[in-house]
Each structure stands twice: as structure tokens, then as C-alpha cells.
Amino acid sequence: MLLLLVTSLLAAEPDAGVNPRLSVSTLACQTAADCWMDADAKPIARPKKLQGKEFPRGECTSKKLLWLRNRVLCEENVCVVRHIGDKC
């Protein structure tokens, strides 16, 4: 069932099988608030110490550039990180 779900997520993105713009995890979620992103822009479970806090805001001159270039989402009840491109 999970394989089918991940396959359908990848099918929704053109060329997602070879597209580095989409990272799909196996982590179940209800909302994006259940998800987080590691230093390699891979979806992970939100750490308990960060629950209830907003996602970091990235800035071009900031060390949080990763958060400017990527969005953490909950799609089809799994955590996903979508690369949206360079904004600087």
C-alpha cells in the first residue's frame, strides 16, 4: 500500500523518478507540522523540541538558505520535501 502511495506521488511530478526536486519519505503525517527537513533536504519527523514552532524563514544571506530553496509538505499522508529553486 505504501509503495503504491509513493509511486502515485512520484507519478504526479513529471520526471520525478529522476527529478531531484522531490524527496518522498515513508513517514506518516496528518499535516506539514508533523514533518521537518534535515541538512540534506530530506524529509524527517519533526523533532519534539520544534513541535508547535513555525518553519524557519530562509534568507539569501542567511545560514538558513536551505529553507528558502525547499518546502516541507504533507502530501498523501507522507512527508515530502519539494525543491522550489534558488530565489537569490
Secondary structure, DSSP 8 states (H G I E B T S, - for coil): -HHHHHHHHHHHSTTTTT-TTEEEEEEE-SSGGGEEE-TTS-EEE--GGGTTS------TTSTTHHHHHEEEEEETTEEEEEE-----
